[in-house]
Amino acid sequence: MAEQRKKLRLGELLVQQGLITTDQLSIVLAEQRHNNIPIGRLLVRLGFVTESAIRDIMARTIGQEAIDLAQVVADPEALKLVSQDFARRNRVLPIAYDPADQILTVATTEIFNVVAMDQLRAMLGPQIEIKTQLASEAQLEDYTDHFYGYELSVDGILKEIETGEIDYESLQAAGGGDEYTQPMVRLVNALLVDAVKRGAAEIMVIGGSDIFAATMPMADRLEITHVHASPEGDVLFPPIDPQVWQEISREEHFAGPDDDANFALATYVKR
């Protein structure tokens, strides 16, 4: 009975927030009686609401901080503290470790999984404090694969770039399977991790296109030069989605003696 009240409460919260209708809630509850799938997962599967919306409303309801894993850079020191097997079994992803204060931040879909948290504390020891943040189910699965699957050693990646030798066995052992990411993209990820750990106030990324595509989801500001010309080429900057990015300034410039075309300098910030 307590579990049923909990499920109804989530549906009622979504209705109150205007995220779903009462008819949609009735459909989901009827479907849920037949297959016993959690109501949140059914809502997403039926296309009534997004996982991020459920994550955010649940976080607000229980007073828990939510986390968008697309904005997180993998922290090798945090990953070393928790095995991939434990992370998968208990749906806990270590995302940051502060060695000065000895605080490990983990993302999870099950904030109240007392057994998993107790096992994690026993494994880490009493000296490390655990901070939890609520993640969506799909993101947690995807980013567990992503964070544990790629080698973040700068030296190792540089060696791969210099020699061209790819150690597929180590990639598979790390959980990446046959999936392979270009070493330049992995190098950028590793350098971002290093910059964050050094306390960098601002990190700027200058292409090419693969690097832009890999880092754009983590950016909060874009400084773009729009050249008013159409040169030939097959390498393009990723599309700037106006629903994600808001243009806040633009300066138009005429071509100077060293320029081939007029251009504009524009600044975008994430909405």
C-alpha positions as CSV (number, residue, x, y, z in Angstrom):
1,M,0.0,0.0,0.0
2,A,2.8,2.4,0.9
3,E,4.4,1.7,-2.5
4,Q,1.2,2.4,-4.3
5,R,0.8,5.7,-2.5
6,K,4.4,6.6,-3.6
7,K,3.6,5.8,-7.2
8,L,0.3,7.8,-7.2
9,R,2.2,10.7,-5.6
10,L,4.6,11.0,-8.4
11,G,1.8,11.0,-10.9
12,E,-0.1,13.6,-9.0
13,L,3.0,15.8,-8.8
14,L,3.4,15.7,-12.5
15,V,-0.2,16.6,-13.0
16,Q,0.0,19.4,-10.6
17,Q,3.1,20.8,-12.4
18,G,1.2,20.6,-15.7
19,L,3.7,18.1,-17.1
20,I,1.0,15.4,-17.8
21,T,-2.8,15.4,-18.0
22,T,-5.1,13.4,-15.7
23,D,-6.0,11.3,-18.8
24,Q,-2.4,10.5,-19.4
25,L,-2.0,9.5,-15.7
26,S,-5.0,7.2,-16.0
27,I,-3.5,5.5,-19.0
28,V,-0.2,5.0,-17.3
29,L,-1.7,3.6,-14.1
30,A,-3.9,1.2,-16.1
31,E,-0.8,0.0,-18.0
32,Q,1.2,-0.2,-14.8
33,R,-1.3,-2.7,-13.3
34,H,-0.6,-5.1,-16.1
35,N,3.2,-5.1,-16.2
36,N,4.4,-3.7,-12.9
37,I,6.8,-1.3,-14.5
38,P,7.7,1.8,-12.4
39,I,5.3,4.6,-13.3
40,G,8.1,7.0,-14.2
41,R,9.6,4.6,-16.7
42,L,6.2,4.1,-18.3
43,L,5.6,7.8,-18.6
44,V,8.9,8.2,-20.5
45,R,8.3,5.1,-22.6
46,L,4.8,6.4,-23.7
47,G,6.3,9.8,-24.5
48,F,4.2,11.7,-22.0
49,V,7.2,13.2,-20.2
50,T,11.0,13.3,-20.3
51,E,13.3,11.6,-17.9
52,S,14.9,14.9,-17.0
53,A,11.5,16.3,-16.1
54,I,10.9,13.4,-13.7
55,R,14.4,13.7,-12.3
56,D,14.0,17.4,-11.6
57,I,10.6,17.1,-10.0
58,M,11.6,14.2,-7.8
59,A,14.7,16.1,-6.7
60,R,12.7,19.1,-5.7
61,T,10.1,16.9,-3.9
62,I,12.7,15.1,-1.7
63,G,15.0,18.1,-1.4
64,Q,17.8,16.4,-3.3
65,E,20.2,18.0,-5.8
66,A,19.7,16.8,-9.4
67,I,22.6,16.3,-11.9
68,D,22.7,16.5,-15.7
69,L,25.5,14.0,-16.5
70,A,25.9,15.6,-19.9
71,Q,27.5,18.5,-18.1
72,V,29.9,16.4,-16.1
73,V,33.6,15.6,-17.0
74,A,34.7,12.2,-15.8
75,D,37.0,12.3,-12.8
76,P,39.6,9.5,-12.9
77,E,40.3,9.8,-9.1
78,A,36.6,9.3,-8.3
79,L,36.3,6.3,-10.7
80,K,39.3,4.7,-9.0
81,L,37.5,4.6,-5.7
82,V,34.5,2.6,-7.0
83,S,34.8,-0.5,-9.3
84,Q,32.8,-0.6,-12.5
85,D,31.1,-3.8,-11.3
86,F,29.9,-2.1,-8.1
87,A,28.7,1.0,-10.0
88,R,26.6,-1.1,-12.4
89,R,25.1,-3.4,-9.8
90,N,24.1,-0.6,-7.5
91,R,23.4,2.1,-10.0
92,V,25.9,4.5,-8.5
93,L,28.3,6.5,-10.6
94,P,31.2,8.4,-9.0
95,I,31.5,11.8,-10.7
96,A,33.9,13.8,-8.5
97,Y,36.3,13.4,-5.6
98,D,37.6,16.2,-3.5
99,P,40.8,14.9,-1.8
100,A,41.2,18.0,0.4
101,D,37.8,17.5,2.1
102,Q,37.7,13.7,1.3
103,I,34.2,14.0,-0.3
104,L,33.1,11.6,-3.0
105,T,30.1,12.8,-5.1
106,V,28.1,10.1,-6.7
107,A,25.1,10.2,-9.1
108,T,22.4,7.7,-8.5
109,T,18.8,7.0,-9.5
110,E,18.1,5.4,-6.1
111,I,18.8,8.0,-3.4
112,F,17.1,5.9,-0.7
113,N,18.9,2.6,-1.5
114,V,20.3,2.3,2.1
115,V,21.9,-1.1,1.4
116,A,24.0,0.2,-1.5
117,M,25.1,3.3,0.4
118,D,26.1,1.3,3.4
119,Q,28.1,-1.1,1.2
120,L,29.8,1.9,-0.5
121,R,30.7,3.5,2.9
122,A,32.1,0.2,4.1
123,M,34.2,-0.1,0.9
124,L,35.5,3.5,1.1
125,G,36.1,3.6,4.8
126,P,34.9,6.1,7.4
127,Q,37.3,8.9,6.3
128,I,35.5,9.5,3.0
129,E,32.1,11.4,3.1
130,I,29.6,10.5,0.3
131,K,27.5,13.1,-1.3
132,T,24.6,12.0,-3.6
133,Q,23.0,13.7,-6.6
134,L,19.9,12.4,-8.4
135,A,20.4,11.4,-12.1
136,S,18.0,10.0,-14.7
137,E,18.0,6.3,-15.4
138,A,19.0,6.5,-19.1
139,Q,21.8,9.0,-18.4
140,L,23.2,6.9,-15.6
141,E,23.4,3.8,-17.8
142,D,24.9,5.7,-20.7
143,Y,27.5,7.6,-18.7
144,T,28.5,4.6,-16.6
145,D,29.6,3.1,-19.9
146,H,31.2,6.3,-21.1
147,F,33.1,7.2,-17.9
148,Y,34.5,3.7,-17.2
149,G,35.0,2.8,-20.9
150,Y,37.6,5.3,-21.9
151,E,41.3,5.7,-20.9
152,L,41.8,9.2,-19.5
153,S,45.6,9.0,-19.1
154,V,47.1,12.0,-21.0
155,D,50.4,10.2,-21.4
156,G,48.7,7.1,-22.8
157,I,46.6,9.1,-25.3
158,L,49.6,11.1,-26.5
159,K,51.5,7.8,-27.1
160,E,48.6,6.5,-29.1
161,I,48.5,9.7,-31.2
162,E,52.3,9.6,-31.8
163,T,52.6,5.9,-32.6
164,G,49.2,5.1,-34.0
165,E,49.1,1.9,-32.0
166,I,45.6,1.2,-30.5
167,D,45.4,-1.1,-27.6
168,Y,41.9,-2.6,-28.1
169,E,42.4,-5.1,-25.4
170,S,42.7,-2.4,-22.7
171,L,39.7,-0.6,-24.1
172,Q,37.6,-3.8,-23.9
173,A,39.0,-4.6,-20.4
174,A,37.9,-1.1,-19.3
175,G,34.3,-1.9,-20.4
176,G,34.3,-0.1,-23.7
177,G,33.8,-3.2,-25.8
178,D,34.5,-2.7,-29.5
179,E,33.5,1.0,-29.3
180,Y,36.3,3.4,-30.0
181,T,36.6,7.1,-29.6
182,Q,39.3,9.1,-31.5
183,P,42.3,9.8,-29.2
184,M,42.1,13.5,-29.8
185,V,38.6,13.6,-28.3
186,R,39.8,11.6,-25.3
187,L,42.8,13.9,-25.0
188,V,40.4,16.9,-24.7
189,N,38.4,15.1,-22.0
190,A,41.5,14.3,-20.1
191,L,42.8,17.9,-20.3
192,L,39.4,19.2,-19.1
193,V,39.6,16.9,-16.1
194,D,43.1,18.2,-15.3
195,A,42.0,21.8,-15.7
196,V,39.1,21.3,-13.3
197,K,41.3,19.7,-10.7
198,R,43.7,22.6,-11.0
199,G,40.9,25.0,-10.2
200,A,40.8,26.8,-13.6
201,A,38.4,29.7,-13.6
202,E,37.7,29.4,-17.3
203,I,38.4,26.7,-19.9
204,M,38.4,27.7,-23.6
205,V,38.2,25.1,-26.4
206,I,39.4,25.8,-30.0
207,G,38.4,23.1,-32.5
208,G,38.4,21.1,-34.8
209,S,34.9,19.9,-35.4
210,D,35.2,16.6,-33.5
211,I,36.5,18.5,-30.4
212,F,33.8,21.1,-30.7
213,A,31.1,18.4,-30.9
214,A,32.5,16.6,-27.9
215,T,32.8,19.6,-25.7
216,M,29.8,21.8,-26.8
217,P,27.4,20.1,-24.4
218,M,29.7,21.0,-21.5
219,A,30.1,24.7,-22.5
220,D,28.1,27.6,-21.0
221,R,29.3,30.2,-23.5
222,L,30.2,30.3,-27.2
223,E,32.3,33.0,-28.8
224,I,31.7,32.7,-32.6
225,T,33.1,34.4,-35.6
226,H,30.6,34.3,-38.4
227,V,32.3,34.9,-41.7
228,H,30.0,36.2,-44.4
229,A,31.3,33.9,-47.1
230,S,30.7,30.4,-48.4
231,P,34.1,28.7,-48.9
232,E,34.3,25.1,-50.1
233,G,34.9,22.5,-47.4
234,D,33.3,19.5,-45.6
235,V,34.2,20.4,-41.9
236,L,31.5,22.4,-40.2
237,F,30.9,23.8,-36.7
238,P,28.1,22.0,-35.0
239,P,24.7,23.6,-35.4
240,I,23.8,26.2,-32.8
241,D,20.4,25.3,-31.5
242,P,18.5,28.5,-30.7
243,Q,16.4,26.6,-28.1
244,V,19.6,25.8,-26.2
245,W,21.8,28.9,-27.0
246,Q,20.8,32.6,-26.7
247,E,22.7,35.2,-28.7
248,I,23.4,38.1,-26.4
249,S,25.7,40.3,-28.5
250,R,26.9,40.7,-32.1
251,E,29.4,43.1,-33.6
252,E,29.5,43.4,-37.4
253,H,32.9,44.2,-39.0
254,F,33.9,45.0,-42.6
255,A,36.7,43.1,-44.2
256,G,40.1,44.6,-43.4
257,P,43.3,44.5,-45.6
258,D,44.1,41.0,-44.3
259,D,40.5,39.7,-44.5
260,D,38.7,38.0,-47.4
261,A,35.1,38.8,-46.3
262,N,33.0,40.7,-43.8
263,F,32.4,39.0,-40.5
264,A,30.6,39.3,-37.2
265,L,31.7,38.5,-33.7
266,A,28.8,36.9,-31.7
267,T,28.4,35.7,-28.1
268,Y,26.0,33.0,-27.1
269,V,25.1,31.8,-23.6
270,K,23.3,28.6,-22.7
271,R,19.6,29.2,-21.8
